Amino acid sequence: MHNLLEVYLKGQRVEGLLQEFPELKPSLEEFKGWQKAHNFKLLESEHIVWSTEYRFAGTLDCVGMIDDRLFVVDFKSSKAIYPEYLMQVAAYKEAYEERTGGEVKGLGILRLPKEQGSTLEWKEYTLLEAKDAFDEFMCMVSFWWEKQLHKKGGRNGNIGN
């Protein structure tokens, strides 16, 4: 489903994918309904972002406009929207803003139907929620870098040398 959405959002032909995976057609139609209801317009898809300041990188699923506001949206094909997902989109927000100078006005998780009969779920987060989640994310990043220093046998700040 994730791949199908990427192809669809980039304006490419989805017929071949739907022929191979006909069970995805209802989910795509549900996504199209969400897209229309939220006035969603794709700006970027599968965009690699990184933060020089905070020293992390990732690939965000999409950046788009929802009701004329810049959003970072992550697609998930899980059974639920889990709290830790917010840390990921909050980090993408920070890295995207650092790389582009754009000001993200919203973040969201779009949970894609994984099983027949399941429905799409949209969860939007406030910028305050994103700030708190980013602080949590940075604690994990700091811990990861600290582990890397210890693996290298030193604390001189020259990671990877």
SULBEL-V284705 format. One record per residue. N is the residue number from 1. OMEGA is omega in whole degrees, 0 to 359 (none if undefined). Layout:
# SULBEL-V284705
N	OMEGA
N	OMEGA
This chain:
# SULBEL-V284705
1	180
2	179
3	179
4	179
5	179
6	179
7	181
8	184
9	179
10	177
11	179
12	182
13	181
14	186
15	181
16	178
17	181
18	177
19	180
20	182
21	184
22	179
23	180
24	184
25	179
26	179
27	177
28	179
29	177
30	177
31	179
32	176
33	177
34	181
35	180
36	182
37	182
38	180
39	185
40	176
41	181
42	171
43	181
44	179
45	180
46	185
47	178
48	178
49	175
50	177
51	175
52	181
53	186
54	174
55	172
56	180
57	177
58	177
59	181
60	184
61	177
62	172
63	181
64	178
65	173
66	183
67	176
68	175
69	181
70	183
71	165
72	183
73	176
74	178
75	176
76	176
77	181
78	180
79	182
80	172
81	185
82	184
83	183
84	177
85	180
86	179
87	181
88	181
89	176
90	178
91	177
92	178
93	182
94	181
95	179
96	179
97	179
98	184
99	190
100	187
101	178
102	179
103	180
104	183
105	181
106	178
107	178
108	174
109	175
110	180
111	183
112	178
113	182
114	184
115	176
116	178
117	177
118	180
119	177
120	179
121	181
122	177
123	179
124	181
125	177
126	177
127	176
128	176
129	180
130	179
131	179
132	180
133	178
134	176
135	177
136	179
137	182
138	173
139	180
140	178
141	179
142	179
143	180
144	180
145	178
146	177
147	179
148	178
149	181
150	177
151	181
152	176
153	180
154	178
155	184
156	177
157	179
158	183
159	176
160	179
161	none
